[in-house]
Amino acid sequence: MTAIHAIRPIFAQRETVVALAFGLVHGLAFSQALSSLQLEPLQTALSIFGFNVGIEVMQITIMTAAFPLLLLSKRENYHTLRLTAASLAVVISSVWIIERLAGV
C-alpha cells in the first residue's frame, strides 16, 4: 500500500494516521503471535526487544544504501528514481502476496 501511495498518493495529508494504523495492526498481530507461544515474561521481553532491534537495523541498512543514491540524483531525476523504487516494491510485494495465498 505504501509503494502504491508513493506512485500515486491515496491518503494525501493523512500519512501519519495511516502509519499509526499500520503500526497498530501489525503490533497487535505480533503480540497475538507471541502470546500464542506462551513464553515466560523474560522470553517475551527479549523477543520484543530482538524484533525491534532487527527492524531498526534493517531500516538503517536500507537508508544507508538509499541515501547516497538520493544525494547523487539530480532534482529532476528524483521523480523517476521514486517511481522506479515504488514500482519495484509493488512487484515484489505482489509476488509475496501471491506466494502466501497459493501456500508456496
Contacts in CASP RR format, 6 or more apart in sequence:
PFRMAT RR
TARGET T0000
AUTHOR 0000-0000-0000
METHOD contacts of the structure
MODEL  1
MTAIHAIRPIFAQRETVVALAFGLVHGLAFSQALSSLQLEPLQTALSIFG
FNVGIEVMQITIMTAAFPLLLLSKRENYHTLRLTAASLAVVISSVWIIER
LAGV
1 10 0 8 1.000
1 18 0 8 1.000
1 22 0 8 1.000
2 89 0 8 1.000
3 86 0 8 1.000
3 87 0 8 1.000
3 89 0 8 1.000
3 90 0 8 1.000
3 93 0 8 1.000
4 10 0 8 1.000
4 86 0 8 1.000
4 90 0 8 1.000
5 11 0 8 1.000
5 15 0 8 1.000
5 18 0 8 1.000
6 82 0 8 1.000
6 83 0 8 1.000
6 85 0 8 1.000
6 86 0 8 1.000
6 89 0 8 1.000
7 83 0 8 1.000
7 86 0 8 1.000
7 87 0 8 1.000
7 90 0 8 1.000
11 17 0 8 1.000
11 18 0 8 1.000
30 51 0 8 1.000
34 44 0 8 1.000
34 47 0 8 1.000
34 48 0 8 1.000
39 47 0 8 1.000
66 85 0 8 1.000
69 81 0 8 1.000
70 78 0 8 1.000
70 81 0 8 1.000
73 81 0 8 1.000
END
